Amino acid sequence: MAEINTASQPLAVDETPISPSRPNAARKNSLENHLMRRPERQELVEKNILLASTAAPGLQAQQKELEKHMRADSLNEKISHRPAPEALIKEGVLLEDPRSPDEKYAEAIEEEYAKREGGA
């Protein structure tokens, strides 16, 4: 059986380097040097590397997705209240209908179907 060291002497610590290369003082402090030259948070926000958000990093993706959906909802709301080309022609804003004949035909068919479904 192995003997247990019961003496008051501390065990010797092996301090040989793990890598076979010679210790290099510049390399030893490289992380510290890089951290000292690290850009400030505001600079990273300006370069669009970080989000300009105070939310936790785990929530930032969901926050960005929510903002995207809110923007889409806002645009859809504005588009739904946009006047028809016919009204703009009557008011003199447009000189002629900007839609192609195919688009006009498709819209006329949709209106006809809507009338028939509502009246049936």
N, CA and C atoms as a LAMMPS dump frame, in Angstrom:
ITEM: TIMESTEP
0
ITEM: NUMBER OF ATOMS
360
ITEM: BOX BOUNDS ff ff ff
-5.0000000000000000e+02 5.0000000000000000e+02
-5.0000000000000000e+02 5.0000000000000000e+02
-5.0000000000000000e+02 5.0000000000000000e+02
ITEM: ATOMS id mol type element x y z
1 1 1 N 0.816 -1.182 0
2 1 2 C 0 0 0
3 1 3 C 0.865 1.252 0
4 2 1 N 0.344 2.332 -0.581
5 2 2 C 1.1 3.568 -0.62
6 2 3 C 1.027 4.254 0.728
7 3 1 N 2.115 4.892 1.071
8 3 2 C 2.147 5.589 2.346
9 3 3 C 1.506 6.965 2.184
10 4 1 N 0.797 7.38 3.184
11 4 2 C 0.178 8.701 3.201
12 4 3 C 1.145 9.658 3.862
13 5 1 N 1.324 10.834 3.247
14 5 2 C 2.259 11.822 3.769
15 5 3 C 1.642 12.476 4.998
16 6 1 N 2.082 12.099 6.159
17 6 2 C 1.551 12.66 7.404
18 6 3 C 2.464 13.73 7.964
19 7 1 N 3.567 13.994 7.286
20 7 2 C 4.505 14.999 7.765
21 7 3 C 3.935 16.38 7.531
22 8 1 N 4.426 17.35 8.187
23 8 2 C 3.932 18.719 8.054
24 8 3 C 4.491 19.422 6.826
25 9 1 N 5.316 18.737 6.047
26 9 2 C 5.881 19.33 4.847
27 9 3 C 4.837 19.314 3.721
28 10 1 N 4.645 20.461 3.014
29 10 2 C 3.698 20.472 1.888
30 10 3 C 4.265 19.687 0.711
31 11 1 N 3.369 19.149 -0.086
32 11 2 C 3.784 18.415 -1.281
33 11 3 C 4.33 19.384 -2.322
34 12 1 N 5.277 18.95 -3.083
35 12 2 C 5.871 19.79 -4.119
36 12 3 C 4.907 19.896 -5.294
37 13 1 N 4.77 21.076 -5.864
38 13 2 C 3.88 21.331 -6.998
39 13 3 C 4.711 21.338 -8.269
40 14 1 N 4.262 20.585 -9.25
41 14 2 C 4.963 20.519 -10.528
42 14 3 C 4.618 21.765 -11.334
43 15 1 N 5.561 22.624 -11.601
44 15 2 C 5.322 23.872 -12.321
45 15 3 C 5.893 23.851 -13.727
46 16 1 N 6.141 22.699 -14.281
47 16 2 C 6.644 22.624 -15.644
48 16 3 C 5.525 22.988 -16.605
49 17 1 N 5.839 23.723 -17.673
50 17 2 C 4.776 24.132 -18.616
51 17 3 C 4.199 22.929 -19.355
52 18 1 N 2.924 23.04 -19.694
53 18 2 C 2.24 21.968 -20.415
54 18 3 C 2.72 21.917 -21.857
55 19 1 N 2.825 23.092 -22.467
56 19 2 C 3.269 23.126 -23.858
57 19 3 C 4.794 23.048 -23.908
58 20 1 N 5.331 22.459 -24.957
59 20 2 C 6.787 22.318 -25.043
60 20 3 C 7.502 23.621 -25.381
61 21 1 N 6.77 24.671 -25.749
62 21 2 C 7.432 25.922 -26.122
63 21 3 C 7.97 26.624 -24.878
64 22 1 N 8.896 27.5 -25.127
65 22 2 C 9.47 28.261 -24.021
66 22 3 C 8.479 29.328 -23.573
67 23 1 N 8.444 29.632 -22.321
68 23 2 C 7.529 30.682 -21.85
69 23 3 C 7.893 32.031 -22.475
70 24 1 N 6.888 32.736 -22.944
71 24 2 C 7.083 34.016 -23.607
72 24 3 C 6.285 35.062 -22.82
73 25 1 N 6.951 36.083 -22.33
74 25 2 C 6.293 37.097 -21.506
75 25 3 C 5.227 37.853 -22.302
76 26 1 N 5.484 38.132 -23.574
77 26 2 C 4.517 38.862 -24.395
78 26 3 C 3.253 38.027 -24.594
79 27 1 N 3.437 36.744 -24.794
80 27 2 C 2.282 35.877 -25.002
81 27 3 C 1.521 35.669 -23.694
82 28 1 N 2.246 35.67 -22.614
83 28 2 C 1.633 35.453 -21.315
84 28 3 C 0.636 36.566 -20.998
85 29 1 N 0.919 37.774 -21.41
86 29 2 C 0.058 38.92 -21.126
87 29 3 C -0.8 39.324 -22.323
88 30 1 N -0.903 38.495 -23.333
89 30 2 C -1.626 38.889 -24.543
90 30 3 C -3.116 39.116 -24.276
91 31 1 N -3.746 38.292 -23.466
92 31 2 C -5.166 38.487 -23.172
93 31 3 C -5.384 39.813 -22.467
94 32 1 N -4.536 40.096 -21.515
95 32 2 C -4.658 41.356 -20.791
96 32 3 C -4.485 42.539 -21.745
97 33 1 N -3.527 42.44 -22.666
98 33 2 C -3.304 43.516 -23.64
99 33 3 C -4.502 43.69 -24.563
100 34 1 N -5.077 42.599 -25.017
101 34 2 C -6.253 42.683 -25.898
102 34 3 C -7.444 43.279 -25.158
103 35 1 N -7.623 42.901 -23.922
104 35 2 C -8.734 43.445 -23.145
105 35 3 C -8.568 44.937 -22.892
106 36 1 N -7.344 45.391 -22.747
107 36 2 C -7.104 46.821 -22.541
108 36 3 C -7.436 47.615 -23.806
109 37 1 N -7.257 47.021 -24.988
110 37 2 C -7.527 47.699 -26.26
111 37 3 C -8.921 47.414 -26.791
112 38 1 N -9.75 46.766 -25.997
113 38 2 C -11.105 46.409 -26.429
114 38 3 C -11.937 47.674 -26.643
115 39 1 N -12.728 47.743 -27.733
116 39 2 C -13.528 48.946 -27.989
117 39 3 C -14.65 49.095 -26.95
118 40 1 N -15.074 50.328 -26.76
119 40 2 C -16.163 50.619 -25.828
120 40 3 C -17.492 50.124 -26.394
121 41 1 N -18.463 49.923 -25.534
122 41 2 C -19.78 49.417 -25.941
123 41 3 C -20.433 50.354 -26.961
124 42 1 N -20.357 51.674 -26.727
125 42 2 C -20.987 52.632 -27.628
126 42 3 C -20.411 52.536 -29.041
127 43 1 N -19.121 52.316 -29.145
128 43 2 C -18.484 52.166 -30.463
129 43 3 C -19.013 50.915 -31.169
130 44 1 N -19.212 49.827 -30.419
131 44 2 C -19.744 48.6 -31.016
132 44 3 C -21.202 48.778 -31.433
133 45 1 N -21.958 49.589 -30.698
134 45 2 C -23.347 49.871 -31.072
135 45 3 C -23.374 50.69 -32.359
136 46 1 N -22.492 51.676 -32.463
137 46 2 C -22.43 52.519 -33.658
138 46 3 C -22.052 51.719 -34.902
139 47 1 N -21.249 50.668 -34.726
140 47 2 C -20.849 49.824 -35.853
141 47 3 C -21.842 48.683 -36.099
142 48 1 N -22.971 48.683 -35.388
143 48 2 C -24.022 47.654 -35.495
144 48 3 C -23.512 46.255 -35.156
145 49 1 N -22.546 46.188 -34.26
146 49 2 C -22.073 44.897 -33.777
147 49 3 C -22.93 44.459 -32.597
148 50 1 N -23.26 45.406 -31.734
149 50 2 C -24.172 45.161 -30.619
150 50 3 C -25.464 45.926 -30.851
151 51 1 N -26.562 45.419 -30.294
152 51 2 C -27.83 46.123 -30.377
153 51 3 C -27.862 47.255 -29.363
154 52 1 N -28.526 48.332 -29.711
155 52 2 C -28.687 49.455 -28.79
156 52 3 C -29.887 49.162 -27.908
157 53 1 N -29.739 48.206 -27.034
158 53 2 C -30.842 47.756 -26.197
159 53 3 C -30.348 47.559 -24.775
160 54 1 N -31.255 47.807 -23.837
161 54 2 C -30.923 47.556 -22.442
162 54 3 C -31.472 46.211 -21.986
163 55 1 N -32.095 45.471 -22.882
164 55 2 C -32.648 44.161 -22.547
165 55 3 C -31.522 43.152 -22.355
166 56 1 N -31.834 42.104 -21.632
167 56 2 C -30.86 41.036 -21.418
168 56 3 C -30.505 40.4 -22.758
169 57 1 N -29.276 39.958 -22.941
170 57 2 C -28.867 39.361 -24.222
171 57 3 C -29.75 38.191 -24.652
172 58 1 N -30.286 37.451 -23.713
173 58 2 C -31.16 36.329 -24.067
174 58 3 C -32.499 36.776 -24.623
175 59 1 N -32.879 38.032 -24.366
176 59 2 C -34.165 38.55 -24.833
177 59 3 C -34.043 39.446 -26.058
178 60 1 N -32.833 39.788 -26.443
179 60 2 C -32.659 40.746 -27.531
180 60 3 C -33.168 40.226 -28.865
181 61 1 N -33.037 38.95 -29.141
182 61 2 C -33.539 38.396 -30.404
183 61 3 C -35.062 38.505 -30.449
184 62 1 N -35.713 38.212 -29.34
185 62 2 C -37.175 38.314 -29.294
186 62 3 C -37.606 39.769 -29.386
187 63 1 N -36.849 40.677 -28.78
188 63 2 C -37.169 42.092 -28.864
189 63 3 C -37.069 42.577 -30.31
190 64 1 N -36.028 42.138 -31.013
191 64 2 C -35.849 42.531 -32.415
192 64 3 C -36.99 41.988 -33.278
193 65 1 N -37.403 40.746 -33.023
194 65 2 C -38.513 40.142 -33.767
195 65 3 C -39.815 40.895 -33.495
196 66 1 N -40.054 41.29 -32.244
197 66 2 C -41.253 42.05 -31.896
198 66 3 C -41.262 43.394 -32.606
199 67 1 N -40.125 44.087 -32.631
200 67 2 C -40.039 45.372 -33.331
201 67 3 C -40.332 45.201 -34.814
202 68 1 N -39.85 44.116 -35.404
203 68 2 C -40.09 43.842 -36.819
204 68 3 C -41.586 43.653 -37.084
205 69 1 N -42.251 42.886 -36.227
206 69 2 C -43.687 42.652 -36.408
207 69 3 C -44.499 43.929 -36.164
208 70 1 N -44.074 44.74 -35.198
209 70 2 C -44.774 45.998 -34.944
210 70 3 C -44.642 46.931 -36.145
211 71 1 N -43.47 46.969 -36.758
212 71 2 C -43.257 47.807 -37.945
213 71 3 C -44.133 47.33 -39.099
214 72 1 N -44.221 46.004 -39.274
215 72 2 C -45.056 45.448 -40.346
216 72 3 C -46.52 45.764 -40.104
217 73 1 N -46.974 45.653 -38.859
218 73 2 C -48.366 45.977 -38.529
219 73 3 C -48.668 47.442 -38.795
220 74 1 N -47.719 48.305 -38.444
221 74 2 C -47.904 49.737 -38.666
222 74 3 C -48.015 50.045 -40.163
223 75 1 N -47.147 49.433 -40.971
224 75 2 C -47.202 49.661 -42.419
225 75 3 C -48.488 49.117 -43.017
226 76 1 N -48.916 47.943 -42.573
227 76 2 C -50.173 47.381 -43.083
228 76 3 C -51.352 48.265 -42.73
229 77 1 N -51.343 48.841 -41.532
230 77 2 C -52.417 49.749 -41.122
231 77 3 C -52.446 50.985 -42.02
232 78 1 N -51.273 51.55 -42.3
233 78 2 C -51.207 52.733 -43.157
234 78 3 C -51.633 52.406 -44.583
235 79 1 N -51.227 51.236 -45.085
236 79 2 C -51.592 50.846 -46.448
237 79 3 C -53.099 50.617 -46.566
238 80 1 N -53.701 50.097 -45.51
239 80 2 C -55.143 49.83 -45.574
240 80 3 C -55.963 51.116 -45.678
241 81 1 N -55.414 52.234 -45.209
242 81 2 C -56.129 53.519 -45.29
243 81 3 C -55.703 54.356 -46.492
244 82 1 N -54.88 53.782 -47.344
245 82 2 C -54.403 54.501 -48.527
246 82 3 C -55.556 54.635 -49.525
247 83 1 N -55.729 55.806 -50.13
248 83 2 C -56.822 55.976 -51.104
249 83 3 C -56.578 55.161 -52.373
250 84 1 N -57.656 54.8 -53.022
251 84 2 C -57.582 54.04 -54.27
252 84 3 C -57.069 54.944 -55.395
253 85 1 N -56.47 54.345 -56.422
254 85 2 C -55.978 55.174 -57.543
255 85 3 C -57.085 56.006 -58.195
256 86 1 N -58.315 55.479 -58.245
257 86 2 C -59.419 56.238 -58.855
258 86 3 C -59.672 57.543 -58.102
259 87 1 N -59.615 57.477 -56.75
260 87 2 C -59.836 58.685 -55.946
261 87 3 C -58.704 59.69 -56.174
262 88 1 N -57.487 59.209 -56.31
263 88 2 C -56.368 60.114 -56.551
264 88 3 C -56.443 60.744 -57.941
265 89 1 N -56.963 60.022 -58.919
266 89 2 C -57.14 60.581 -60.259
267 89 3 C -58.198 61.68 -60.223
268 90 1 N -59.311 61.44 -59.491
269 90 2 C -60.381 62.444 -59.375
270 90 3 C -59.884 63.708 -58.683
271 91 1 N -58.989 63.555 -57.698
272 91 2 C -58.47 64.707 -56.971
273 91 3 C -57.351 65.414 -57.735
274 92 1 N -56.869 64.813 -58.81
275 92 2 C -55.824 65.421 -59.616
276 92 3 C -54.412 65.11 -59.128
277 93 1 N -54.286 64.19 -58.173
278 93 2 C -52.961 63.821 -57.686
279 93 3 C -52.26 62.949 -58.715
280 94 1 N -52.988 62.008 -59.308
281 94 2 C -52.458 61.158 -60.364
282 94 3 C -53.075 61.574 -61.695
283 95 1 N -52.288 61.482 -62.756
284 95 2 C -52.814 61.805 -64.076
285 95 3 C -53.51 60.601 -64.691
286 96 1 N -52.965 59.412 -64.45
287 96 2 C -53.588 58.205 -64.97
288 96 3 C -53.374 57.073 -63.975
289 97 1 N -54.119 56.009 -64.133
290 97 2 C -54.045 54.87 -63.224
291 97 3 C -52.691 54.171 -63.387
292 98 1 N -51.9 54.063 -62.305
293 98 2 C -50.566 53.477 -62.413
294 98 3 C -50.573 51.949 -62.532
295 99 1 N -51.738 51.331 -62.348
296 99 2 C -51.795 49.869 -62.418
297 99 3 C -51.809 49.408 -63.869
298 100 1 N -51.247 48.228 -64.073
299 100 2 C -51.253 47.64 -65.409
300 100 3 C -52.653 47.1 -65.705
301 101 1 N -52.96 46.853 -66.967
302 101 2 C -54.273 46.295 -67.298
303 101 3 C -54.536 44.954 -66.602
304 102 1 N -53.502 44.148 -66.442
305 102 2 C -53.679 42.867 -65.749
306 102 3 C -54.068 43.077 -64.289
307 103 1 N -53.434 44.047 -63.639
308 103 2 C -53.764 44.326 -62.24
309 103 3 C -55.19 44.847 -62.115
310 104 1 N -55.591 45.717 -63.044
311 104 2 C -56.967 46.236 -63.028
312 104 3 C -57.967 45.102 -63.216
313 105 1 N -57.676 44.201 -64.134
314 105 2 C -58.564 43.071 -64.414
315 105 3 C -58.677 42.164 -63.187
316 106 1 N -57.536 41.868 -62.551
317 106 2 C -57.546 41.007 -61.36
318 106 3 C -58.347 41.649 -60.239
319 107 1 N -58.208 42.962 -60.06
320 107 2 C -58.967 43.645 -59.009
321 107 3 C -60.456 43.655 -59.335
322 108 1 N -60.809 43.833 -60.604
323 108 2 C -62.216 43.819 -60.992
324 108 3 C -62.836 42.45 -60.737
325 109 1 N -62.092 41.393 -61.009
326 109 2 C -62.592 40.034 -60.757
327 109 3 C -62.788 39.817 -59.261
328 110 1 N -61.839 40.254 -58.443
329 110 2 C -61.966 40.104 -56.992
330 110 3 C -63.182 40.853 -56.475
331 111 1 N -63.417 42.063 -56.995
332 111 2 C -64.594 42.847 -56.571
333 111 3 C -65.881 42.142 -56.975
334 112 1 N -65.894 41.567 -58.172
335 112 2 C -67.096 40.849 -58.641
336 112 3 C -67.376 39.635 -57.783
337 113 1 N -66.345 38.873 -57.448
338 113 2 C -66.529 37.715 -56.573
339 113 3 C -67.042 38.136 -55.2
340 114 1 N -66.489 39.25 -54.697
341 114 2 C -66.909 39.735 -53.389
342 114 3 C -68.386 40.135 -53.407
343 115 1 N -68.808 40.759 -54.491
344 115 2 C -70.229 41.137 -54.619
345 115 3 C -71.104 39.904 -54.646
346 116 1 N -70.706 38.887 -55.405
347 116 2 C -71.529 37.683 -55.538
348 116 3 C -71.595 36.906 -54.234
349 117 1 N -70.464 36.816 -53.528
350 117 2 C -70.47 36.096 -52.252
351 117 3 C -71.29 36.827 -51.207
352 118 1 N -71.218 38.141 -51.194
353 118 2 C -71.97 38.927 -50.224
354 118 3 C -73.453 38.967 -50.549
355 119 1 N -73.813 38.906 -51.828
356 119 2 C -75.207 39 -52.237
357 119 3 C -75.902 37.649 -52.303
358 120 1 N -75.157 36.563 -52.281
359 120 2 C -75.761 35.248 -52.432
360 120 3 C -76.361 34.736 -51.153
